[in-house]
Amino acid sequence: MYLSVPKVDKPDEMVKLNGLFVDYHFAETMGMKLILGSDFNETKTNAGVLVNESAIKALGLKEILGEQTAFGQVSGVVNDFNMYSIHEAIRPMIIGLNPSMCHEIAVKMNSDNLPNTINFLRDTWKATGGTTSFDFEFTDDKLNQIYDSDIRFSKTIGLMAVISIIIASLGLFGLSLFMSRQRTKEIGIRKVNGAKISEVMILLNKDFVKWVAIAFVIATPIAWYAMHHWLENFAYKTEISWWIFALAGILALGIALLTVSWQSWKAATRNPVEALRYE
């Protein structure tokens, strides 16, 4: 829920926070890191509230622990955590202790024997005598639902990349075959005049290297723009490093050389007499 509360250092100013009501041992159960203070526990007569790191600045807290907010004294500070998708920025949050406001139960359990564990939880729930049905979902499944579109987008891009590499490799293979046959007489004359296999392969491959370099120069700014535009959808994103493009260029060059080198090697090792007779 969204709350509008006065700042601690400037009571006349209001600040918007995310509000969350929880039960005892909330931070421990959810695996949150306590930076200051302690989690809610039954031994405290006045549990106070927990705040995340973003709320410290938003509320204008100075001493932090023990400072009075609109919902009680600050008893602990947890690290910033994503309550929603990482497409959204982490908001300031205040967490209060109120078990009667909790409508869901979070259970940390061992995954070794899930069916028996779930049956135990179902029987325990029924034993309470409540009328609400026992419905559950795993956090992993919930996260997969949140990021389903991103996962599908990633798989689609990966599949398209594989298809593109296969098509490009077939095109390069066909082009290298055409060029090696077109230059059969030239290769034969060079070999008769003492050209080495490596020299002939370099001769045939250098044009492909030049074309890959030109393609790399054209594709790099387009790829950078597309990646930059996609990353704008996320509140927290990594920087696009230059080495990613350098690695992509090296891989593209390697794939191109592997594709054309077979034909180049066959042309370079061919008997020059047969090559000249070919014409």
Helices and strands as residue ranges (DSSP letters): E 2-6, E 14-22, H 26-29, E 34-37, E 49-52, H 53-59, E 68-69, E 72-78, E 93-97, G 99-101, H 114-127, H 139-146, H 148-182, H 184-192, H 197-231, H 242-268, H 272-278
